[in-house]
Amino acid sequence: MLDIKYVVRNSREVSQNCEHRNMTADVAGIVAAYEARNAAIAEMEEVRQQINSNAKSMRGPMEAEVR
């Protein structure tokens, strides 16, 4: 089994190797799914950071101006 990072970095070579072995593999689909996964993780981290900063601002007594 190949490492996903290797497949992404060397997608052309992996695809050619699959063809030489008479195997079918959707290397482009694998790369696209990996990139979509990474984008979703990045978005989730941004939301988590916003949640954490909001929770941090809620700690302690509120100032009268903020109310």
HELIX and SHEET records of a PDB file:
HELIX    1   1 ILE A    4  ARG A    9  1                                   6    
HELIX    2   2 SER A   11  HIS A   20  1                                  10    
HELIX    3   3 VAL A   27  MET A   58  1                                  32    
END                                                                             
